[in-house]
Amino acid sequence: MADSKILHKVNVVTTSYVSDAVRDLDDSARKAGVVILNEVGVDPGVDHLYAIKKIDEVHAKGGKVKEFYSYCGGLPAPEHSKNPLGFKFSWSPRGALLSQFNSAHFLSGGKKVEISNKDLMGVAKPYFVMDGYDFVAYPNRNSLPFQEFYAIPEADTVIRGSLRYEGNPAFMRALIDLGWLDTQAKDWLKAGLTWAEVLQKAISAKDTSESALVSRVKELCHFPSESESERIINGLRWIGLFSSEQATVRGGNLLDTLCAQLEKELSYKPGERDLVMLQHKFVVEWQDGKKETLTSTLELYGEPNGHSGMAKSVGITCGIATQLLLDGHKALNTPGVLAPYRKEICDPIRELLEQEGIKMIEALA
């Protein structure tokens, strides 16, 4: 799409990360006088606005950001999270599930670390953000470039990742182990199969009886305890994967077929609300050698029967950035591929966003 916009000299604004393909368009966009503004949603987007703000403030006072952590979750409000995944879909189920099947690269203690996509859910750990929540966190995507993007060469730890409720990563790991995130087409996956038949073929169980399916699930998933085994198997049953109901086969692959079922079971119902939780932690070393941990936190709930927190945090941020571009704001009208990694771009977006009631609260931990 961006190629055609350059050809027709039309500016582009997107909430997506700058991909390699888009980055390669920088030179042609500059020559055409076209702006391709990326990463102006919530994560990425709002996270950049407040990371750049705090890092600039620390540097201005002579401090160093030695460790940087940023975790975000688009989640159901706690009162609406009582399901096996502890999750509901405010955006594409396919995209949401695959986001938990990315590899991760990050900097920890001065060393570059890589976690494979199959192992990612296994590294999720309890993570405290504030009282009243029971989160786990895991790294996601590639955090390494952000040492440069955020101008913190002094940092020996840079980790950006995701928040989920306790229990979600273990359940996702079971789905991965059972092959449900496989996007490859299966010749055998045809309309008319029951969920039990689909599961039996997917995991090569002896037959479609629940006892045979459960036995094979246990073989493949290697649960750490009987209680965890019971919890996750009950969850698979709740989703309907052991049932004799006819499966909604979609796309000829297991992932899209699972998404069809999750859309029915895990969509928001009228009156339910979501939660966007985003927190940065900065471990700062001051000139006198003293260390402090600073935080910036966004806790944004959606409105029952109104706009979701995700819609507000992504849509308003993108809308503000688009309006600034249309209004001719100098920093946002620089031709080429842009993202909000500089004060000149971040400040005007952040100031208008705060007027809309979306603000990260800064504190000393």
Buried (B, 14 or more C-beta within 10 A) or exposed (E): EBEEBBEEEEBBBBBEBBEEEBEEBBEBBBEBEBBBBBBBBBBBBBBBBBBBBBBBBBBEEEBBBBBBBBBBBBBBBEEBBEBBBBBBBBEEBBEBBBBBBBBBBBBBEEEEBEBEBEEBBEBBEEBEBEEEBBBBBBBBBBBBEBBEBBBBEEBBBBBBBBBBBBBBBBBBBBBBBBBBBBEEEBEEBEEEBBBBBBBBBBBEBEEBEBEBBBEBBBEBBEBEEEEBBEBBBEBBBEBBBBBEEEBBBBBBBBBBBBBBBBBEBBEBEEEBBBBBBBBBBBBBBEEEEEEEEBBBBBBBBBEEEEBBBBBBBBBBBBBBBBBBBEEEBEBBBBBBBBBBBBBEBBBBBBEBBEEEEBBBEBEEE
